[in-house]
Amino acid sequence: SQQGEEDPQALSIQEGENATMNCSYKTSINNLQWYRQNSGRGLVHLILIRSNEREKHSGRLRVTLDTSKKSSSLLITASRAADTASYFCATDAERDDKIIFGKGTRLHILP
Amino acid sequence: ETGVTQTPRHLVMGMTNKKSLKCEQHLGHNAMYWYKQSAKKPLELMFVYNFKEQTENNSVPSRFSPECPNSSHLFLHLHTLQPEDSALYLCASSRGTVTEAFFGQGTRLTVV
């Protein structure tokens, strides 16, 4: 069953602008992760945020988690052409030992 | 390079063929996974192995048969597949079953 769902499905922005993607999920979680996938390749782990954390930073990435709303956001600041990819959130249900991925957001950075 | 290697990268097979996908990791991880990624569908978890024991079979048809001979290797044996099985098959590994996953580059499978 699908746990995380990203929004929007697709996003196009100008290089240099900030990109924000959202993820909503249904059940209580232990942690939430964000991954990036370049076209036709494997996923690369970006950041993991635990259920007791509210915000986390890694370079140009900022992730927030609101467990009361069961949602998370991924912000990429000062976007670059190389950020063009699909971004997925992945959650593990609190009483389950597997992670479930959403459908992803396709991000396109325009030159 | 994530440390997870999948072979082959591309595979074209007929519906009557038998083939195997291979995944290898030397990261010391205990958990290994097979995922299926089809166009416009969520990444589908197929199988989970934890310490070489299968802990998850997500209602996958029996024409897909996983094998985990040791904690570093994972296979997906394929037989009598259907055209709708054409997809990108991704292998991943992690220290535990709910921690950061490291993915291979995937095998692009086309069933003709």
Boltz contact constraints between the chains, C-beta under 6 A:
constraints:
  - contact:
      token1: [A, 2]
      token2: [B, 42]
      max_distance: 6.0
  - contact:
      token1: [A, 41]
      token2: [B, 105]
      max_distance: 6.0
  - contact:
      token1: [A, 42]
      token2: [B, 90]
      max_distance: 6.0
  - contact:
      token1: [A, 42]
      token2: [B, 103]
      max_distance: 6.0
  - contact:
      token1: [A, 42]
      token2: [B, 104]
      max_distance: 6.0
  - contact:
      token1: [A, 42]
      token2: [B, 105]
      max_distance: 6.0
  - contact:
      token1: [A, 42]
      token2: [B, 106]
      max_distance: 6.0
  - contact:
      token1: [A, 43]
      token2: [B, 103]
      max_distance: 6.0
  - contact:
      token1: [A, 45]
      token2: [B, 100]
      max_distance: 6.0
  - contact:
      token1: [A, 48]
      token2: [B, 100]
      max_distance: 6.0
  - contact:
      token1: [A, 92]
      token2: [B, 98]
      max_distance: 6.0
  - contact:
      token1: [A, 97]
      token2: [B, 97]
      max_distance: 6.0
  - contact:
      token1: [A, 97]
      token2: [B, 98]
      max_distance: 6.0
  - contact:
      token1: [A, 98]
      token2: [B, 48]
      max_distance: 6.0
  - contact:
      token1: [A, 98]
      token2: [B, 56]
      max_distance: 6.0
  - contact:
      token1: [A, 101]
      token2: [B, 42]
      max_distance: 6.0
  - contact:
      token1: [A, 101]
      token2: [B, 43]
      max_distance: 6.0
  - contact:
      token1: [A, 103]
      token2: [B, 42]
      max_distance: 6.0
